[in-house]
Amino acid sequence: MYINFWYPVVLAAELTDKPLYVKMLGCDFVAFRDSTGAAQVMSNICVHRGASLSNGKIKGDAIECPYHGWQFRGSDGVCTKIPSLGRDAKLPSRAKVDAYPVQEKYGIVFAFLGDLPENERPPIQDAPEYGQDGWKSQLQNYQWEANFQRAVENTLDPAHTEFVHPSMGYGGDREDYNVPDLRVVDEAWGTGTMTVFTSPDLPDSKMKGIKGAGQMEAGAGNHGPSQTWTKLHFSPVAWAHQYGFSCPIDEKHINRFFLQARNFRTGDDVDESFNARNTDVMLQDKAVVERIVPAFSPETSTEEVLVKADAVISRYREYLKEWERRGWRIDVDAMNAQKDKKAFAIPSPARRNSKGWAVETVPLVGAASAEKAAAE
């Protein structure tokens, strides 16, 4: 799991002025809307005695701890009230919790979980079709009991479609089946490929006629560690573009927001059919990914036998290694070894400008070496 990226928190329509507990990257968060309706995301741990802020109340623009009534401002996490000290008391400077930058986009509330300054933050993956004339978008949300990297690699894998998805492959019964050489194209925060392959007609009667049995163009790529895109060009004019915004709940569970935009059959009357089809495809992937052994992708390629069809996956792993070298990878083993004795928080941008934080930040792999390299 990696800090310093935007992660989906909750569907925007589901976030109200009632505190919502959310677990992300193995840490505890609280999300809510303040008195202005603005979405706020903060560390869930009260720095007084460790109570869960998500069990508290919203008081204007702050959240009140249910244990002793301490109030923390949603925009910056600073404590604004400690009832036991009395009115007009000077509050301790260490009375603050991590608060994170928030954006609402595509009907999703995103939080930037990291401490990078604004001008250095990777952007949220772009879905340019969203809201555009001629395109219809639908959003779904679901959870898997799987490691996020295994799930991303499944999306990037062009060879699994033939065997995992009956509506898109022939189940390996074609004697002439193969994956052609892939042209892997890098972007600023990820990689991907498009290729032409043969697929059957769509089985759903409402979908028939979009394409016949024959060639279609499709491909996938990643943006950051856990956001993905998939493009399905059933014909020169019938396209479906899909965007996966996933957040690791912890190292073995993911929360995924799936956005699909299509430029054909854009009427509301077929929305249910598209959602059902997408759910079927998701469940086919889920059945495989949740049973992969080991649960985590290997640290080295020598532990697997990779072939040319795995080119995008190999390149994605290189990106992960680069973000690890920057000191952005969470040391999950070190965090879990202390989970019953110590609370952790994802570092927020405010930590770069102030000292004296009660809750320690998550341990990071290679953080010391990354800081040394930056200093040099």
PyMOL commands that set and color helices and strands:
alter all, ss='L'
color gray80, all
select helices_A, chain A and resi 12-14+53-55+83-85+118-120+148-156+161-164+268-289+301-303+308-325+332-337+349-352+367-375
alter helices_A, ss='H'
color red, helices_A
select strands_A, chain A and resi 5-11+20-24+27-33+39-43+57-59+62-64+71-73+79-81+99-100+102-105+108-113+136-144+185-187+190-199+214-223+227-233+239-250+253-262+344-345+360-361
alter strands_A, ss='S'
color yellow, strands_A
deselect
rebuild
show_as cartoon
